[in-house]
Amino acid sequence: MDMQNADAQIEQLEISMEQAKDIIGLADSLVDLAKNKDFKRVITEGYFINEASRLVLAKATPAMSTDSIQKDIDNAIIGIGYLQKHFNSIIGMGNMARKSLQEAEQTREEILGEVAGREH
């Protein structure tokens, strides 16, 4: 591998590594938030559990039986699901980014090793 090609590959790997680090940072931030007692109280328990339960019960309440109210309740339940899905996606992308970062670091070291071996 010539030096110019190696430099281009290393540059691309370093860009990928920085992107992976950003994604990992986001996932780590979410993990830290999830450990926070206030987050647990407001989001995990208050929104994902209590609000979801309240909305499901409200669907069966006769006073909440109009089409418009039922649609609002359905949308609120869907919103809870989407937020959970978003959080799960962040964690999943963080896990993939960790793997990608390790692979990119290994590839960079291999390229640097090849270049160093040819220089001697």
VEXDREN-2710 file (C-alpha; in Angstrom, 1 decimal):
% VEXDREN-2710
k/r/px/py/pz
1/MET/0.0/0.0/0.0
2/ASP/1.5/3.4/-1.0
3/MET/1.7/6.2/1.5
4/GLN/-0.9/8.4/-0.2
5/ASN/-3.5/5.6/-0.2
6/ALA/-2.6/4.8/3.4
7/ASP/-3.0/8.4/4.4
8/ALA/-6.4/8.6/2.7
9/GLN/-7.6/5.4/4.4
10/ILE/-6.4/6.6/7.8
11/GLU/-8.1/10.0/7.3
12/GLN/-11.4/8.2/6.5
13/LEU/-11.0/5.9/9.4
14/GLU/-10.4/8.8/11.7
15/ILE/-13.6/10.6/10.5
16/SER/-15.5/7.3/11.1
17/MET/-14.0/7.0/14.5
18/GLU/-15.0/10.6/15.5
19/GLN/-18.6/9.9/14.3
20/ALA/-18.6/6.7/16.3
21/LYS/-17.4/8.5/19.4
22/ASP/-20.2/11.1/19.0
23/ILE/-22.8/8.3/18.9
24/ILE/-21.2/6.5/21.8
25/GLY/-21.3/9.8/23.8
26/LEU/-25.0/10.1/23.1
27/ALA/-25.7/6.6/24.2
28/ASP/-23.5/7.1/27.3
29/SER/-25.5/10.2/28.1
30/LEU/-28.7/8.4/27.9
31/VAL/-27.4/5.6/30.2
32/ASP/-26.3/8.3/32.7
33/LEU/-29.8/9.9/32.5
34/ALA/-31.5/6.6/33.0
35/LYS/-29.6/6.2/36.2
36/ASN/-30.6/9.6/37.5
37/LYS/-33.4/9.4/40.2
38/ASP/-35.2/12.4/38.8
39/PHE/-35.2/10.9/35.3
40/LYS/-36.5/7.6/36.7
41/ARG/-39.3/9.5/38.6
42/VAL/-40.3/11.7/35.7
43/ILE/-39.7/9.6/32.6
44/THR/-39.3/5.9/33.4
45/GLU/-42.0/5.7/36.1
46/GLY/-44.0/8.9/35.5
47/TYR/-44.3/8.7/31.8
48/PHE/-43.5/5.2/30.6
49/ILE/-45.4/3.5/33.4
50/ASN/-47.9/5.8/35.1
51/GLU/-48.9/7.9/32.1
52/ALA/-49.1/4.8/29.9
53/SER/-51.3/3.1/32.4
54/ARG/-53.5/6.1/32.9
55/LEU/-54.0/6.4/29.1
56/VAL/-54.9/2.8/28.7
57/LEU/-57.5/3.0/31.5
58/ALA/-58.8/6.2/30.0
59/LYS/-59.6/4.4/26.7
60/ALA/-62.1/2.3/28.5
61/THR/-63.8/5.2/30.4
62/PRO/-67.2/6.1/29.0
63/ALA/-66.6/9.8/29.3
64/MET/-63.6/9.3/27.0
65/SER/-65.4/7.5/24.2
66/THR/-65.8/10.1/21.6
67/ASP/-63.8/9.5/18.4
68/SER/-61.7/12.7/18.9
69/ILE/-60.8/11.8/22.5
70/GLN/-60.0/8.2/21.6
71/LYS/-57.7/9.5/18.8
72/ASP/-55.9/11.8/21.2
73/ILE/-55.4/9.0/23.7
74/ASP/-54.1/6.7/20.9
75/ASN/-51.7/9.4/19.7
76/ALA/-50.5/9.9/23.3
77/ILE/-49.9/6.1/23.7
78/ILE/-48.1/6.0/20.4
79/GLY/-45.9/8.9/21.5
80/ILE/-44.8/7.0/24.6
81/GLY/-43.9/4.1/22.4
82/TYR/-41.9/6.2/20.0
83/LEU/-39.9/7.8/22.8
84/GLN/-39.1/4.4/24.2
85/LYS/-38.2/3.3/20.7
86/HIS/-36.0/6.3/20.2
87/PHE/-34.1/5.6/23.5
88/ASN/-33.7/2.0/22.4
89/SER/-32.3/3.1/19.1
90/ILE/-29.8/5.4/20.7
91/ILE/-28.5/2.5/22.9
92/GLY/-28.4/0.1/19.9
93/MET/-26.6/2.6/17.7
94/GLY/-24.1/3.2/20.6
95/ASN/-23.4/-0.5/20.8
96/MET/-22.9/-0.7/17.1
97/ALA/-20.6/2.4/17.2
98/ARG/-18.5/0.8/19.9
99/LYS/-17.9/-2.2/17.7
100/SER/-17.2/0.0/14.6
101/LEU/-14.8/2.1/16.7
102/GLN/-12.8/-1.0/17.8
103/GLU/-12.7/-2.3/14.2
104/ALA/-11.6/1.1/12.8
105/GLU/-8.9/1.4/15.5
106/GLN/-7.6/-2.1/14.6
107/THR/-7.7/-1.3/10.9
108/ARG/-5.8/1.9/11.4
109/GLU/-3.1/0.1/13.5
110/GLU/-2.8/-2.5/10.7
111/ILE/-2.3/0.2/8.0
112/LEU/0.2/2.0/10.2
113/GLY/2.0/-1.2/10.7
114/GLU/2.1/-1.9/7.0
115/VAL/3.4/1.5/6.2
116/ALA/6.1/1.3/9.0
117/GLY/7.1/-2.1/7.7
118/ARG/7.7/-0.8/4.2
119/GLU/9.6/2.2/5.4
120/HIS/12.3/0.0/6.9
END
